[in-house]
Amino acid sequence: MRGIATIRRGLATALLWGAGALLVLMTVLVMIQIVTRYALNQPTAWTEELVRYALIWTSFLAASYAFLERRHMALSILPDRLSAPARRGLTRAVDVLVLLFAVLVLGVGGVMLVLSSLGDMSALLGISRGAVYAIVPISGLMIALAQITALLDPSAGGTSSPAAEAAQAAPATGSSTLTGDTRSTADEIRPATRTEGER
């Protein structure tokens, strides 16, 4: 399992740094566009197109990272009502469905999209749109690897719901609190009883 954990950490680092670098690039390009448009009155149109493509790549890389770290938003109404074994089974079923989506839709469909758009050139940069759309199958591969490692390593996280864990811990906490209150109340009553007996 250490090898799987190492793979997950490596993928997470690569995706995080890739998305972060593109985010910095977009920030710089937007600043250049603002300066050239409003200060120099000579807007650089190519920056707008490059920012758009960088945003597409950033979105897919960040989505892959979120799948890897299980950071996507999720409705936990059903998992919260299940027992721990059932919750783990549900998580595995969701992982399989996401894996199928990543392979069939993003992987196979993304490759078909890239091949069909290789001859389509962008208006300002003059690059093939197939290069822009290449992030789709790349993201599918990253998500598929994330789901495979999650299926192989049950300790990858996401098999339990925080709300469910809190609900399971609540009865134990409540009973311990009640026991503590009972003991403290009994300790307060005993001295008073002795005092009345002495009287």
Secondary structure, DSSP 8 states (H G I E B T S, - for coil): -HHHHHHHHHHHHHHHHHHHHHHHHHHHHHHHHHIIIIISS---HHHHHHHHHHHHHHHHHHHHHHHHHT-S----HHHHTS-HHHHHHHHHHHHHHHHHHIIIIIIIHHHHHHHHTTT-B-SSS--BHHHHHTHHHHHHHHHHHHHHHHHH-GGGS-SS-HHHHHHHHHHHHHHHHHHHHHHHHHHHHHHHHHHHHH-
